[in-house]
Amino acid sequence: MLNAYGLTQGRFAVEIDGTLVPKSRLTATELKDGMSIEVVQAVGGG
């Protein structure tokens, strides 16, 4: 899923069903229907 949005590197966080998922576990996390997924990407600026 993250590859589709270009989020393979950099500063981003993924939360699934209210739980922050470490990047090291993202590829092993199985997505199921009904899960609430939030992806936040840090963007620099001023």
GROMACS elastic network, one bead per residue, 0.5 to 0.9 nm:
[ bonds ]
;  ai    aj funct       b0    kb
    1     4     6  0.53934   500
    1     5     6  0.70635   500
    1     7     6  0.87795   500
    2     5     6  0.52919   500
    2     6     6  0.62324   500
    2     7     6  0.50530   500
    2     8     6  0.62875   500
    2    39     6  0.89126   500
    3     7     6  0.57641   500
    3     8     6  0.58719   500
    4     7     6  0.76834   500
    5     8     6  0.84240   500
    6     9     6  0.81224   500
    7    10     6  0.72171   500
    7    11     6  0.86474   500
    7    12     6  0.75073   500
    7    41     6  0.83081   500
    9    12     6  0.80192   500
   10    41     6  0.82321   500
   10    42     6  0.82795   500
   11    40     6  0.85943   500
   11    41     6  0.59284   500
   11    42     6  0.54216   500
   11    43     6  0.79846   500
   12    23     6  0.89158   500
   12    39     6  0.70173   500
   12    40     6  0.54353   500
   12    42     6  0.58309   500
   13    20     6  0.73187   500
   13    21     6  0.75451   500
   13    22     6  0.78993   500
   13    23     6  0.77618   500
   13    38     6  0.81857   500
   13    39     6  0.57770   500
   13    40     6  0.52842   500
   13    41     6  0.65114   500
   13    42     6  0.84550   500
   14    19     6  0.83947   500
   14    20     6  0.59389   500
   14    21     6  0.56934   500
   14    22     6  0.76676   500
   14    23     6  0.79473   500
   14    26     6  0.82947   500
   14    37     6  0.71914   500
   14    38     6  0.57792   500
   14    40     6  0.65650   500
   14    41     6  0.89182   500
   15    18     6  0.58171   500
   15    19     6  0.51953   500
   15    21     6  0.57002   500
   15    22     6  0.89610   500
   15    36     6  0.80260   500
   15    37     6  0.57844   500
   15    38     6  0.51175   500
   15    39     6  0.64813   500
   15    40     6  0.85225   500
   16    19     6  0.52829   500
   16    20     6  0.64780   500
   16    21     6  0.68558   500
   16    31     6  0.89264   500
   16    35     6  0.67457   500
   16    36     6  0.56271   500
   16    38     6  0.65002   500
   16    39     6  0.88440   500
   17    20     6  0.85062   500
   17    35     6  0.60181   500
   17    37     6  0.64490   500
   17    38     6  0.84646   500
   18    36     6  0.75891   500
   18    37     6  0.82053   500
   18    38     6  0.85488   500
   21    24     6  0.82600   500
   21    25     6  0.66189   500
   21    26     6  0.66492   500
   21    29     6  0.85610   500
   22    25     6  0.54838   500
   22    26     6  0.66338   500
   23    26     6  0.52140   500
   23    27     6  0.80483   500
   24    27     6  0.73880   500
   24    28     6  0.83135   500
   25    28     6  0.53369   500
   25    29     6  0.61990   500
   26    29     6  0.52454   500
   26    30     6  0.85638   500
   27    30     6  0.80573   500
   31    34     6  0.89632   500
   31    35     6  0.70884   500
   32    35     6  0.59453   500
   33    36     6  0.89323   500
